[in-house]
Amino acid sequence: MQAEERTWLDSQFAFNERLGIRVPRLMEDWDSLELGRQMAILAQWEHIRGNIPDHVKRFEEQIKIKQSMLYEEEDFAASCVLNSDIAELASRINDLHIWFRTQQDLDRESKRHG
């Protein structure tokens, strides 16, 4: 892939710090993109998407650690902070699951219009 195309493709994704992955942020309407560009986006997303289960596992491990800490915690305020942290991590996992399923939506769009 030429440098100009690589730069264009990279611009179609933005790093989401909260989730730890790059997510699509199409700069153009999907239907207006050439088939080659649609396929490049789908291939890049498939590569990113393949790492989502590893991110989910990492967040699950963090939840387990915080749950263990919560079990031992006697201070109410500290318990509230741990509960909040656990809820945030669970929310990230949920968001990652939604992004993981996004591939199916993109595939349907490309097949419907392709």
C-alpha positions in Angstrom: 0.0 0.0 0.0 1.3 3.4 -0.9 2.1 6.0 1.8 -0.8 8.2 0.7 -3.3 5.4 0.9 -1.9 4.3 4.2 -2.3 7.8 5.6 -5.8 8.0 4.3 -6.7 4.6 5.8 -5.1 5.6 9.2 -7.3 8.7 9.2 -10.4 6.5 9.1 -9.7 5.3 12.6 -9.2 7.2 15.9 -7.6 5.8 19.0 -10.1 5.5 21.9 -8.0 5.8 25.0 -10.8 4.5 27.3 -11.1 1.2 25.3 -7.5 0.9 24.2 -8.3 0.4 20.6 -8.7 2.4 17.4 -12.3 2.7 16.3 -13.8 3.7 12.9 -14.4 7.4 12.3 -15.2 7.5 8.6 -14.4 10.9 7.1 -16.7 10.2 4.2 -20.0 8.6 3.6 -19.6 4.8 3.3 -21.6 4.7 0.1 -19.5 7.3 -1.6 -16.3 5.3 -1.0 -14.8 3.3 -3.8 -15.0 -0.5 -3.3 -11.2 -0.7 -2.9 -11.3 1.8 0.0 -14.3 0.0 1.6 -12.3 -3.2 1.4 -9.2 -1.6 2.9 -11.3 -0.2 5.8 -12.9 -3.6 6.4 -9.5 -5.3 6.4 -8.0 -2.8 8.8 -11.0 -3.1 11.1 -10.8 -6.9 11.0 -7.2 -6.6 12.2 -8.2 -4.2 15.0 -11.3 -6.3 15.9 -9.2 -9.4 16.3 -7.5 -7.8 19.3 -10.7 -6.9 21.1 -11.0 -10.3 23.0 -7.5 -9.6 24.5 -8.6 -6.2 25.7 -11.8 -7.8 27.2 -9.6 -10.3 29.1 -7.4 -7.6 30.4 -10.3 -5.6 31.7 -11.8 -8.8 33.2 -8.6 -9.5 35.1 -8.6 -5.9 36.4 -12.2 -6.5 37.6 -11.2 -9.7 39.4 -8.4 -7.9 41.2 -10.7 -5.0 42.3 -13.4 -7.5 43.4 -10.8 -9.2 45.6 -9.8 -5.8 47.0 -13.5 -5.0 47.6 -14.0 -8.3 49.5 -11.3 -7.3 51.9 -12.1 -3.5 52.1 -13.7 -2.3 55.3 -13.8 1.4 54.6 -17.1 2.4 53.0 -15.7 5.3 50.9 -12.9 3.0 49.5 -15.5 0.4 48.8 -17.5 2.9 46.8 -14.5 3.8 44.7 -13.8 0.1 44.0 -17.4 -0.4 43.0 -17.2 2.6 40.7 -14.0 1.3 39.1 -15.5 -2.1 38.6 -18.6 -0.6 37.0 -16.4 1.5 34.6 -14.4 -1.6 33.6 -17.6 -3.5 33.0 -18.8 -0.6 30.8 -15.6 -0.8 28.8 -16.2 -4.5 28.3 -19.7 -3.9 27.1 -18.5 -1.2 24.7 -15.8 -3.5 23.3 -18.5 -6.2 22.7 -20.5 -3.7 20.7 -17.5 -2.7 18.6 -16.7 -6.4 18.1 -20.1 -6.9 16.6 -19.7 -3.8 14.3 -17.9 -6.0 11.7 -21.1 -7.7 10.9 -22.8 -4.4 10.2 -20.0 -3.1 8.0 -20.0 -6.4 6.0 -23.8 -6.1 5.5 -23.4 -2.6 4.3 -20.7 -3.5 1.8 -22.6 -6.4 0.5 -25.9 -4.5 0.2 -24.2 -1.7 -1.8 -21.5 -3.8 -3.5 
